[in-house]
Amino acid sequence: MEQLSLSVSVVLPLLIMMAVGVLLRVLKVISSDGFLQMNRIVFNIGIPALVFNSIVTSDLAAVSDLKFTLWNIGSITVMFLILLLIVPLCEKDPKRRGVIIQGMLRSNDAVFGLAVAQAILGADHLVTMTYAIAITVPLFNGIGVIALELFRSGKINVWRILLNLIKNPIIIATLLGLLINLTGVTLPNIILKPVKMFSQMCTPLAFIVLGGVLTLKSTLANRGTLALSVLVKLIVIPLVAGGLSYLVGFRGEQLLALFIIYAAPTAMSSFPLACALDCDHELAGEIVAVTTAFSLPTIFIFLTLFGGLI
């Protein structure tokens, strides 16, 4: 019952925020163009502020671990390469392949993950989770840019990929956060306070926008792709990658952090990235919404069955 309560407390508020977005669209309070403009605020200010604030305020040096770091990077990279081979076999439209790959792989660990970790461990035990996020955020964003650029153009344009990585505000915020954290620079409160306020704005605004751009017609048309995305993102990857993490010896907070990264729904930042790179942003948003909704039962089941191993 405790696991069910945890799942509901994390997922239900996100679904309510999406419902608010749907209502605002139906009542024509905000137009479709308005939601897309709001999405630019999320992508360029909200998510970077959230990531930056999480990294700067954590003691990353205290939990740095080479094995944990290499496993985190290696497991995600291997899954990405596997999806690069498999997804084109299932999807004929090249412009949708990159969207599906990032939808199956990218994790909402910066928002969803921190909430789950805090509920299980308490607010004083989030350093390992934050350290994991500092690793995965630039990695997931880099993978997202590469996947979308690779398939939307039909060929690898290394310079364009590198340019989009350099310009990505989330990656810039991550690198700045790491630089400030590891060099020990103390930022004045006049800077940290507005950054924290922007980070608190990010999640509700992002999911309201997501609800505002979703349409039932498009979701029904993509039901096969969405079902496959849910299966891979919420069941196959957590079972395989989480099981292997346990077998190689990870336990406690490290195993929990890895499991959350693998089992969390698709990152909300995959939607604004698809918009920014002119890809199928409707499908990207639908994958975020559907995996978020279905993560409620899957997280509950996984925590019930395997919580004792952590």
Solvent accessible surface area in square Angstrom, and as a share of the most:
residue,aa,sasa,rsa
1,M,179,0.80
2,E,143,0.64
3,Q,57,0.25
4,L,59,0.29
5,S,67,0.43
6,L,21,0.11
7,S,2,0.01
8,V,53,0.31
9,S,68,0.44
10,V,15,0.09
11,V,1,0.00
12,L,78,0.39
13,P,54,0.34
14,L,9,0.05
15,L,48,0.24
16,I,98,0.50
17,M,44,0.20
18,M,14,0.06
19,A,58,0.45
20,V,59,0.34
21,G,0,0.00
22,V,53,0.31
23,L,100,0.50
24,L,42,0.21
25,R,63,0.23
26,V,92,0.53
27,L,112,0.56
28,K,177,0.75
29,V,97,0.55
30,I,39,0.20
31,S,71,0.46
32,S,73,0.47
33,D,94,0.49
34,G,17,0.16
35,F,0,0.00
36,L,54,0.27
37,Q,104,0.46
38,M,39,0.17
39,N,7,0.04
40,R,142,0.52
41,I,75,0.38
42,V,2,0.01
43,F,20,0.08
44,N,78,0.40
45,I,73,0.37
46,G,0,0.00
47,I,8,0.04
48,P,13,0.08
49,A,10,0.08
50,L,25,0.12
51,V,2,0.01
52,F,23,0.10
53,N,27,0.14
54,S,15,0.10
55,I,0,0.00
56,V,25,0.15
57,T,91,0.53
58,S,21,0.14
59,D,85,0.44
60,L,3,0.02
61,A,70,0.54
62,A,74,0.57
63,V,39,0.23
64,S,71,0.46
65,D,54,0.28
66,L,133,0.66
67,K,108,0.46
68,F,1,0.00
69,T,27,0.15
70,L,107,0.53
71,W,63,0.22
72,N,0,0.00
73,I,69,0.35
74,G,31,0.30
75,S,17,0.11
76,I,0,0.00
77,T,49,0.29
78,V,83,0.47
79,M,26,0.12
80,F,15,0.06
81,L,96,0.48
82,I,82,0.41
83,L,13,0.07
84,L,38,0.19
85,L,137,0.68
86,I,84,0.42
87,V,4,0.02
88,P,34,0.21
89,L,152,0.76
90,C,82,0.49
91,E,23,0.10
92,K,187,0.79
93,D,56,0.29
94,P,62,0.39
95,K,131,0.55
96,R,44,0.16
97,R,49,0.18
98,G,1,0.01
99,V,0,0.00
100,I,6,0.03
101,I,0,0.00
102,Q,1,0.00
103,G,2,0.02
104,M,4,0.02
105,L,5,0.03
106,R,2,0.01
107,S,4,0.02
108,N,4,0.02
109,D,3,0.02
110,A,16,0.12
111,V,20,0.12
112,F,2,0.01
113,G,0,0.00
114,L,32,0.16
115,A,41,0.32
116,V,3,0.02
117,A,1,0.00
118,Q,88,0.39
119,A,60,0.47
120,I,69,0.35
121,L,53,0.26
122,G,29,0.28
123,A,67,0.52
124,D,129,0.67
125,H,92,0.41
126,L,31,0.16
127,V,46,0.26
128,T,13,0.08
129,M,4,0.02
130,T,5,0.03
131,Y,26,0.10
132,A,0,0.00
133,I,1,0.00
134,A,5,0.04
135,I,22,0.11
136,T,0,0.00
137,V,9,0.05
138,P,33,0.21
139,L,39,0.19
140,F,7,0.03
141,N,5,0.02
142,G,10,0.10
143,I,9,0.05
144,G,0,0.00
145,V,1,0.00
146,I,59,0.30
147,A,0,0.00
148,L,2,0.01
149,E,2,0.01
150,L,34,0.17
151,F,23,0.10
152,R,71,0.26
153,S,45,0.29
154,G,64,0.61
155,K,140,0.59
156,I,113,0.57
157,N,58,0.30
158,V,85,0.49
159,W,203,0.71
160,R,79,0.29
161,I,13,0.07
162,L,76,0.38
163,L,94,0.47
164,N,24,0.12
165,L,34,0.17
166,I,121,0.61
167,K,119,0.50
168,N,5,0.03
169,P,26,0.16
170,I,2,0.01
171,I,19,0.10
172,I,76,0.39
173,A,9,0.07
174,T,0,0.00
175,L,102,0.51
176,L,88,0.44
177,G,0,0.00
178,L,42,0.21
179,L,108,0.54
180,I,26,0.13
181,N,28,0.15
182,L,113,0.56
183,T,82,0.48
184,G,58,0.56
185,V,85,0.49
186,T,124,0.72
187,L,30,0.15
188,P,70,0.44
189,N,105,0.54
190,I,141,0.72
191,I,78,0.40
192,L,44,0.22
193,K,120,0.51
194,P,52,0.33
195,V,27,0.16
196,K,106,0.45
197,M,115,0.51
198,F,90,0.37
199,S,7,0.04
200,Q,112,0.50
201,M,60,0.27
202,C,0,0.00
203,T,22,0.13
204,P,48,0.30
205,L,31,0.16
206,A,9,0.07
207,F,0,0.00
208,I,35,0.18
209,V,1,0.00
210,L,3,0.02
211,G,0,0.00
212,G,1,0.01
213,V,21,0.12
214,L,30,0.15
215,T,53,0.31
216,L,132,0.66
217,K,176,0.75
218,S,19,0.12
219,T,36,0.21
220,L,94,0.47
221,A,80,0.62
222,N,15,0.08
223,R,164,0.60
224,G,51,0.49
225,T,23,0.14
226,L,8,0.04
227,A,64,0.50
228,L,64,0.32
229,S,1,0.00
230,V,19,0.11
231,L,85,0.42
232,V,23,0.13
233,K,1,0.01
234,L,0,0.00
235,I,66,0.33
236,V,63,0.36
237,I,13,0.07
238,P,3,0.02
239,L,86,0.43
240,V,85,0.49
241,A,7,0.05
242,G,10,0.10
243,G,32,0.31
244,L,88,0.44
245,S,0,0.00
246,Y,66,0.25
247,L,137,0.68
248,V,62,0.36
249,G,41,0.40
250,F,6,0.02
251,R,116,0.42
252,G,30,0.29
253,E,61,0.27
254,Q,50,0.22
255,L,9,0.04
256,L,3,0.01
257,A,2,0.01
258,L,0,0.00
259,F,20,0.08
260,I,2,0.01
261,I,2,0.01
262,Y,3,0.01
263,A,1,0.01
264,A,0,0.00
265,P,0,0.00
266,T,1,0.00
267,A,8,0.06
268,M,12,0.05
269,S,9,0.06
270,S,1,0.01
271,F,4,0.02
272,P,4,0.02
273,L,5,0.02
274,A,0,0.00
275,C,35,0.21
276,A,62,0.48
277,L,12,0.06
278,D,120,0.62
279,C,16,0.10
280,D,41,0.21
281,H,58,0.26
282,E,71,0.32
283,L,0,0.00
284,A,3,0.02
285,G,0,0.00
286,E,2,0.01
287,I,1,0.01
288,V,0,0.00
289,A,12,0.09
290,V,27,0.15
291,T,0,0.00
292,T,0,0.00
293,A,39,0.30
294,F,107,0.45
295,S,0,0.00
296,L,36,0.18
297,P,57,0.36
298,T,17,0.10
299,I,4,0.02
300,F,59,0.24
301,I,88,0.44
302,F,15,0.06
303,L,11,0.05
304,T,74,0.43
305,L,119,0.59
306,F,78,0.33
307,G,30,0.29
308,G,83,0.80
309,L,82,0.41
310,I,59,0.30
